[in-house]
Amino acid sequence: MTGVWRLAIACAATVAVIALGLLAARPERKAAASVPAVGPRGPVGPAVPLEAAQQQRLATRRSVEGHTAADIQAACERASRDGVRVVLLPAGQYVFETTVRVPGGLTLLGEGAGTILRARDKTTHLFAVAGDEVRFTRLRLERADTNRNEDNDTHGIVVGEQKNVRIDHCELLGFSFATRFSGEGSAQVDHCSIHHNLRDGLGYGVAVYSGAYVLVTDNRFSQNRHSLASNGALDWSSGERLGKYTHIAGARKTHWEFVHNRVGSNDLSTYEPCAVDTHPGMDGTFVVESNIFENPRHGVGIRDGSGIIRGNVFRNLRTATDFRSTVAISISYDKHNGIPVEGAMPHDIEVTENTFVGPFESGLAPASGEHKVSAKYQVGEAENITIDGKLLPETRQDRGAPPPVPRLHEMPEDGTLR
C-alpha cells in the first residue's frame, strides 16, 4: 500500500503539471531549528508588516477615497483601467452596503488590523473575485455577529472559477462563509486568523467545493463551526427529484490541502462538529498534514474522498457537551442531511505519524456507541483505510490502484499556484 501511494503521488504531480500548470510535487522541506514541525511557520494576521521587497513591489497604488463599498469598487475600476495593480485601503472602518467585484490582476492592500471592512447587514457578501490573480492582504474583514446564530448569511470573500487567488495576512470573523471557493478555481489561504464564524448549519472558515484546488497553510483557526468544510460538484436539485444527490457530469474533482495550521476549540458552536471535514459528495482528494489541533472535541472528520492525514498533533481533546465523545480522527460513510449521495464512500486513506497528547481511553473506537469515549480514531463503513502502515482488515476492498493525490506547491511571489 505504501509503495502504491508513493507512486500515485509522484504520478499525480507529473500529470497535473502537464494538464493544469498548477501542480507540482512538493519539494522536500529542509530541517531547520527555526521552522516548527507542526503549526504555522511564521507570524499570522494583518498586523504582520510587509517585507521590504513586497513594499517595493506594491509601492505603485491607487488609494480608496471614502469608506463605502462603492468607493472601493470605484478605486478598483480606476486602478484596473490605468494598469495599476494595487489598491490601498487606508486604515479606517469601511461599511459594505453591497458586494465589491474585484477585477483580475489586483491586490487589495490594507494597513493592517486598522483597515476594518464590515458588512452593513446579515445578507451582504463583501468581495466577489471577478478575475484571475487577485490578492487580499493586511485586511480585517468582519460581520458584527460573532455569536452562534441562525440568520447570518454574510460572506467574506467568494471565489468561483478564478485562478491564482491569494488571501494572506488577513483576519476574518463573524461570517456564514469567511472564504468560499468553487467552480474549479485555484487559491491559497495563508497566514490568516480566521475565527468566530459560528452560523448554525454553516459557519465555515474555509469552504472548498465544486472542483476547486485550494492550499490552506500557516493559518490560525478557532471558534468556527467548521474551520474547513469541503464537497464535490453536486446537482443540488437531484436530491428532491431522484431521492439521492448526483454529481455534475464532467466536473473536476475537488482537491484541498490543510497544512501547517493551528486549530483551536469550537466549543461555542452547536454540537462542536469536526474542525476539518469532507462532506458526503467530496469525492476528490485531500491532505491534512503538520497541523496542531488543540482543545477540540473532534479534529478531522472524513465522510468521503481519499487522501493523507499525516504528521499532525492532536492535543487536549475536550468538549462542552455532556453527551458526545471526543475523537481526533473519524472516517465513516454518511448521507448528506439524510439523503444518499451517489458514490459516496471514504476510501484509500493513509493515516500515519500523528501524535496524540492527553488521556485517550481508546486507540480505535467503534463508529457508534452509547457510552462516551476519548478516542484517537473512529472508523465506520469505509474502504482501504491504513493506520500507521497497517490496513484495517474490515475495510479491505478491491478497488484497484488508489487515486493519485496531487500536491500543491506554495505560491511564490509571482502569485502562481503550481
C-alpha positions as CSV (number, residue, x, y, z in Angstrom):
1,M,0.0,0.0,0.0
2,T,2.8,2.5,0.9
3,G,4.6,1.9,-2.3
4,V,1.5,2.4,-4.3
5,W,0.7,5.6,-2.5
6,R,4.2,7.0,-3.3
7,L,3.9,6.0,-6.9
8,A,0.4,7.5,-7.1
9,I,1.6,10.8,-5.6
10,A,4.5,11.1,-8.0
11,C,2.3,10.3,-11.0
12,A,-0.3,12.8,-9.9
13,A,2.2,15.7,-9.7
14,T,3.6,14.9,-13.2
15,V,0.1,14.6,-14.8
16,A,-1.2,17.7,-13.1
17,V,1.7,19.9,-14.2
18,I,1.2,19.0,-17.8
19,A,-2.6,19.3,-17.7
20,L,-3.2,22.2,-15.4
21,G,0.0,24.1,-14.9
22,L,-1.0,24.4,-11.2
23,L,0.5,21.5,-9.5
24,A,4.0,20.1,-8.8
25,A,5.5,17.6,-6.4
26,R,6.1,19.4,-3.1
27,P,9.9,19.8,-2.6
28,E,11.4,18.3,0.5
29,R,11.4,20.6,3.5
30,K,14.8,21.3,4.8
31,A,15.0,20.8,8.6
32,A,15.8,24.0,10.4
33,A,15.6,24.9,14.1
34,S,13.6,28.0,13.3
35,V,10.9,26.1,11.4
36,P,8.4,24.3,13.5
37,A,7.5,20.7,12.6
38,V,3.8,21.5,13.1
39,G,1.7,24.6,13.1
40,P,2.2,27.9,11.4
41,R,5.8,28.6,10.3
42,G,5.6,32.4,10.6
43,P,3.6,35.2,12.2
44,V,-0.1,35.3,11.4
45,G,-2.7,38.1,10.9
46,P,-3.0,41.5,9.4
47,A,-0.6,43.2,11.8
48,V,2.4,41.5,10.2
49,P,4.4,44.2,8.3
50,L,5.2,43.8,4.7
51,E,8.8,42.7,3.9
52,A,11.0,45.3,2.2
53,A,10.8,43.5,-1.2
54,Q,7.0,43.5,-1.0
55,Q,6.8,47.1,0.0
56,Q,8.7,48.0,-3.1
57,R,6.6,45.7,-5.3
58,L,3.4,47.2,-4.0
59,A,4.5,50.8,-4.0
60,T,2.6,51.9,-7.1
61,R,-1.0,52.0,-6.0
62,R,-4.3,53.8,-6.0
63,S,-5.9,54.7,-2.7
64,V,-9.6,54.3,-1.9
65,E,-11.3,57.7,-1.3
66,G,-14.2,57.2,1.1
67,H,-15.4,54.4,3.3
68,T,-18.1,52.5,1.4
69,A,-18.2,49.5,-0.9
70,A,-19.0,51.9,-3.8
71,D,-15.8,53.8,-3.0
72,I,-13.8,50.6,-3.0
73,Q,-15.4,49.5,-6.3
74,A,-14.6,52.8,-7.9
75,A,-10.9,52.6,-6.8
76,C,-10.7,49.0,-8.2
77,E,-12.1,50.0,-11.5
78,R,-9.9,53.1,-11.8
79,A,-6.7,51.1,-10.9
80,S,-7.6,48.3,-13.4
81,R,-8.3,50.9,-16.2
82,D,-5.0,52.7,-15.5
83,G,-2.9,49.5,-15.3
84,V,-2.1,49.9,-11.6
85,R,-2.1,46.6,-9.8
86,V,-2.5,47.7,-6.2
87,V,-5.5,49.3,-4.4
88,L,-4.7,50.7,-0.9
89,L,-7.4,50.7,1.7
90,P,-6.1,53.2,4.3
91,A,-6.8,52.5,8.0
92,G,-10.4,53.2,8.9
93,Q,-13.8,51.5,9.0
94,Y,-15.5,50.6,5.7
95,V,-19.2,49.7,5.7
96,F,-20.4,47.5,2.8
97,E,-23.9,48.1,1.5
98,T,-23.2,45.8,-1.5
99,T,-20.6,43.4,-2.9
100,V,-17.4,44.7,-4.4
101,R,-16.4,42.8,-7.6
102,V,-12.6,42.7,-7.8
103,P,-11.1,42.8,-11.3
104,G,-8.3,40.4,-12.2
105,G,-4.7,41.3,-11.5
106,L,-5.4,43.5,-8.5
107,T,-4.0,43.4,-5.0
108,L,-6.2,44.9,-2.3
109,L,-3.8,46.1,0.4
110,G,-4.8,47.3,3.8
111,E,-2.9,48.9,6.6
112,G,-3.2,46.0,9.0
113,A,-5.8,45.5,11.7
114,G,-6.8,49.1,11.4
115,T,-8.3,48.6,8.0
116,I,-11.7,47.2,9.0
117,L,-14.2,46.0,6.4
118,R,-17.7,45.4,7.8
119,A,-21.0,44.1,6.3
120,R,-23.9,46.5,6.9
121,D,-26.4,43.8,7.4
122,K,-26.6,40.0,7.7
123,T,-27.0,39.3,4.0
124,T,-24.1,41.2,2.5
125,H,-21.2,39.5,0.7
126,L,-18.1,41.7,1.0
127,F,-16.0,40.6,-2.0
128,A,-16.5,38.6,-5.2
129,V,-13.4,37.8,-7.2
130,A,-14.1,38.7,-10.8
131,G,-10.7,37.7,-12.5
132,D,-7.5,35.7,-12.1
133,E,-4.5,36.7,-9.9
134,V,-6.3,38.7,-7.2
135,R,-4.8,39.1,-3.8
136,F,-6.2,40.3,-0.4
137,T,-3.6,41.2,2.2
138,R,-3.4,43.1,5.5
139,L,-7.2,43.4,6.0
140,R,-9.7,42.8,8.7
141,L,-13.0,41.5,7.4
142,E,-15.8,41.2,9.8
143,R,-19.5,40.9,10.4
144,A,-20.8,42.2,13.7
145,D,-22.4,38.9,14.7
146,T,-19.7,36.7,16.1
147,N,-22.1,34.6,18.2
148,R,-23.9,31.4,17.5
149,N,-26.9,32.3,15.2
150,E,-29.3,31.1,12.6
151,D,-29.7,34.1,10.3
152,N,-26.2,35.4,9.4
153,D,-25.8,34.9,5.6
154,T,-22.8,37.2,5.2
155,H,-19.8,36.0,3.1
156,G,-16.3,37.5,3.3
157,I,-14.5,36.5,0.1
158,V,-16.1,34.5,-2.7
159,V,-14.1,32.8,-5.4
160,G,-15.6,30.9,-8.4
161,E,-13.7,29.8,-11.4
162,Q,-10.9,32.3,-11.0
163,K,-7.3,31.1,-10.8
164,N,-4.3,32.0,-8.6
165,V,-6.2,33.9,-5.9
166,R,-4.3,34.6,-2.7
167,I,-5.7,35.6,0.7
168,D,-2.9,36.2,3.2
169,H,-2.3,38.0,6.4
170,C,-5.9,38.8,6.9
171,E,-8.4,38.4,9.8
172,L,-11.9,37.1,9.0
173,L,-14.6,36.7,11.6
174,G,-18.4,36.7,12.1
175,F,-19.4,35.2,8.7
176,S,-21.5,32.4,7.4
177,F,-18.7,31.7,4.9
178,A,-15.5,33.6,5.7
179,T,-14.0,32.3,2.4
180,R,-15.7,30.2,-0.3
181,F,-14.0,28.5,-3.3
182,S,-15.8,26.7,-6.1
183,G,-16.1,26.4,-9.9
184,E,-12.7,24.7,-10.5
185,G,-10.8,27.8,-9.3
186,S,-7.5,27.7,-7.5
187,A,-6.4,29.7,-4.5
188,Q,-4.1,29.8,-1.4
189,V,-5.1,31.0,2.1
190,D,-2.1,31.6,4.2
191,H,-1.0,33.4,7.4
192,C,-4.6,34.4,8.3
193,S,-6.5,34.5,11.6
194,I,-10.0,33.0,10.9
195,H,-12.3,32.8,13.9
196,H,-15.8,33.1,15.4
197,N,-17.7,32.1,12.3
198,L,-20.4,30.3,14.2
199,R,-23.5,30.3,11.9
200,D,-25.5,27.2,12.8
201,G,-25.5,24.7,9.9
202,L,-22.8,26.7,8.1
203,G,-20.1,28.7,9.9
204,Y,-17.2,27.9,7.6
205,G,-13.7,29.4,7.9
206,V,-12.8,27.9,4.5
207,A,-15.3,26.2,2.2
208,V,-13.9,24.2,-0.8
209,Y,-16.2,22.5,-3.3
210,S,-17.1,22.0,-7.0
211,G,-13.7,21.2,-8.3
212,A,-11.7,23.9,-6.6
213,Y,-8.0,23.4,-5.8
214,V,-7.1,25.2,-2.6
215,L,-3.9,25.2,-0.4
216,V,-4.7,26.3,3.2
217,T,-1.4,26.8,5.1
218,D,0.1,28.6,8.1
219,N,-3.1,29.9,9.5
220,R,-4.7,30.1,12.9
221,F,-8.3,29.0,13.4
222,S,-10.6,29.0,16.4
223,Q,-14.4,29.1,17.1
224,N,-15.5,28.2,13.6
225,R,-18.3,25.7,13.2
226,H,-16.0,24.1,10.7
227,S,-12.6,25.6,10.1
228,L,-12.5,23.8,6.7
229,A,-15.5,22.1,5.0
230,S,-15.5,20.5,1.6
231,N,-17.7,19.0,-1.0
232,G,-17.7,18.0,-4.7
233,A,-19.7,19.3,-7.7
234,L,-23.2,18.1,-6.8
235,D,-26.5,18.6,-8.6
236,W,-28.4,20.1,-5.6
237,S,-31.7,19.7,-7.3
238,S,-31.3,15.9,-7.7
239,G,-32.0,15.1,-4.0
240,E,-35.6,16.0,-4.3
241,R,-36.0,14.7,-7.9
242,L,-34.2,11.4,-7.6
243,G,-34.1,10.7,-3.9
244,K,-30.3,11.0,-4.0
245,Y,-27.7,13.6,-4.8
246,T,-25.8,13.1,-8.1
247,H,-22.5,14.5,-9.3
248,I,-22.4,17.0,-12.2
249,A,-21.1,15.1,-15.2
250,G,-17.6,16.1,-16.3
251,A,-16.8,18.3,-13.4
252,R,-13.4,18.2,-11.9
253,K,-13.0,16.6,-8.5
254,T,-12.2,18.9,-5.6
255,H,-8.7,18.9,-4.0
256,W,-7.5,20.7,-1.0
257,E,-4.6,20.7,1.4
258,F,-4.6,21.8,5.0
259,V,-1.0,22.2,6.1
260,H,0.9,23.8,9.0
261,N,-2.2,25.4,10.6
262,R,-3.1,25.8,14.3
263,V,-6.7,24.9,15.1
264,G,-8.3,25.7,18.4
265,S,-11.6,24.8,20.0
266,N,-15.1,25.4,18.6
267,D,-16.9,24.9,21.9
268,L,-19.1,27.9,21.3
269,S,-20.8,26.2,18.3
270,T,-23.8,24.0,18.4
271,Y,-22.7,20.3,18.9
272,E,-19.0,21.1,18.3
273,P,-18.6,19.4,14.9
274,C,-15.3,18.4,13.5
275,A,-12.8,21.2,12.7
276,V,-11.8,19.8,9.3
277,D,-14.2,17.7,7.2
278,T,-15.2,16.2,3.9
279,H,-19.0,16.1,3.3
280,P,-20.6,13.1,1.5
281,G,-20.1,14.1,-2.1
282,M,-16.5,15.3,-1.7
283,D,-15.2,12.5,-4.0
284,G,-11.9,14.2,-4.6
285,T,-8.6,14.2,-2.7
286,F,-7.2,15.9,0.4
287,V,-4.1,16.3,2.5
288,V,-4.1,17.1,6.3
289,E,-0.5,17.4,7.3
290,S,1.7,19.1,10.0
291,N,-1.1,20.8,11.9
292,I,-1.8,21.3,15.6
293,F,-5.3,20.6,16.8
294,E,-5.6,21.9,20.3
295,N,-8.7,21.7,22.6
296,P,-11.2,20.4,20.0
297,R,-13.9,17.9,20.6
298,H,-13.4,16.5,17.1
299,G,-10.4,17.1,14.9
300,V,-10.8,15.6,11.4
301,G,-14.0,14.0,10.1
302,I,-13.8,12.3,6.7
303,R,-17.1,11.1,5.1
304,D,-16.0,10.8,1.5
305,G,-12.9,11.1,-0.7
306,S,-9.4,9.8,-0.4
307,G,-6.1,11.2,0.9
308,I,-3.5,11.5,3.6
309,I,-3.7,12.5,7.3
310,R,-0.1,12.7,8.4
311,G,2.2,14.3,10.9
312,N,-0.4,16.2,12.9
313,V,-0.6,16.8,16.7
314,F,-3.9,16.3,18.5
315,R,-3.7,17.8,22.0
316,N,-6.1,18.1,24.9
317,L,-9.3,16.9,23.3
318,R,-12.3,18.3,25.3
319,T,-15.9,19.1,25.0
320,A,-18.5,21.5,26.4
321,T,-21.3,19.0,25.7
322,D,-22.3,16.2,28.1
323,F,-23.4,13.6,25.5
324,R,-20.7,13.5,22.8
325,S,-17.4,11.6,22.5
326,T,-14.2,13.3,21.8
327,V,-12.3,11.9,18.8
328,A,-9.2,13.1,17.0
329,I,-9.8,11.4,13.6
330,S,-13.1,9.9,12.3
331,I,-13.6,8.1,9.0
332,S,-17.0,6.8,8.0
333,Y,-19.6,6.8,5.3
334,D,-22.6,9.1,5.8
335,K,-25.5,10.7,4.0
336,H,-25.9,14.4,3.3
337,N,-28.6,15.6,5.6
338,G,-30.3,12.2,5.5
339,I,-30.2,11.9,1.7
340,P,-27.7,9.4,0.0
341,V,-25.0,10.8,-2.3
342,E,-24.1,9.0,-5.5
343,G,-20.8,7.1,-5.0
344,A,-20.1,8.5,-1.6
345,M,-17.5,6.4,0.4
346,P,-14.3,7.4,2.2
347,H,-11.6,5.2,0.7
348,D,-7.9,4.7,0.2
349,I,-6.9,6.9,3.2
350,E,-3.5,6.8,4.8
351,V,-3.3,7.9,8.4
352,T,0.3,8.0,9.7
353,E,2.8,9.6,12.0
354,N,0.3,11.6,14.0
355,T,0.9,12.4,17.7
356,F,-1.8,12.3,20.4
357,V,-1.3,14.2,23.7
358,G,-3.6,13.8,26.6
359,P,-5.7,10.9,28.0
360,F,-7.3,8.6,25.4
361,E,-9.5,5.8,26.6
362,S,-9.4,4.1,23.2
363,G,-7.0,4.0,20.3
364,L,-9.6,2.8,17.8
365,A,-13.2,3.2,18.9
366,P,-16.3,1.8,17.2
367,A,-18.1,4.1,14.8
368,S,-21.0,4.4,17.2
369,G,-21.7,3.6,20.8
370,E,-23.9,4.7,23.7
371,H,-21.1,5.5,26.1
372,K,-18.7,8.4,25.7
373,V,-15.1,7.7,24.9
374,S,-12.0,9.7,24.1
375,A,-10.5,8.1,21.0
376,K,-7.6,8.6,18.7
377,Y,-9.5,7.0,15.8
378,Q,-13.1,6.2,15.0
379,V,-13.6,4.2,11.8
380,G,-17.0,3.1,10.5
381,E,-18.0,2.0,7.0
382,A,-15.1,2.8,4.8
383,E,-12.7,1.1,2.3
384,N,-8.9,0.6,2.4
385,I,-8.0,2.6,5.5
386,T,-4.4,2.3,6.6
387,I,-3.3,3.4,10.0
388,D,0.5,3.6,10.7
389,G,1.2,1.2,7.8
390,K,-1.5,-1.4,8.7
391,L,-4.6,-1.9,6.6
392,L,-7.6,-2.3,8.8
393,P,-8.9,-5.7,7.8
394,E,-12.6,-4.8,8.0
395,T,-12.0,-2.0,5.4
396,R,-10.2,-4.1,2.8
397,Q,-11.8,-3.7,-0.6
398,D,-10.5,-4.4,-4.1
399,R,-10.8,-1.0,-5.8
400,G,-7.7,-1.2,-7.9
401,A,-5.0,1.3,-7.6
402,P,-5.8,4.2,-5.2
403,P,-6.5,7.6,-6.8
404,P,-3.4,9.8,-7.1
405,V,-3.1,12.6,-4.6
406,P,-1.6,15.7,-6.1
407,R,0.4,18.2,-4.1
408,L,0.1,21.9,-4.4
409,H,3.3,24.0,-4.4
410,E,3.2,27.0,-2.1
411,M,2.6,30.2,-4.0
412,P,5.8,32.2,-4.6
413,E,6.0,35.9,-5.0
414,D,4.9,35.7,-8.6
415,G,1.5,34.7,-7.4
416,T,1.1,31.4,-9.3
417,L,-0.2,28.4,-7.6
418,R,1.5,25.4,-9.2
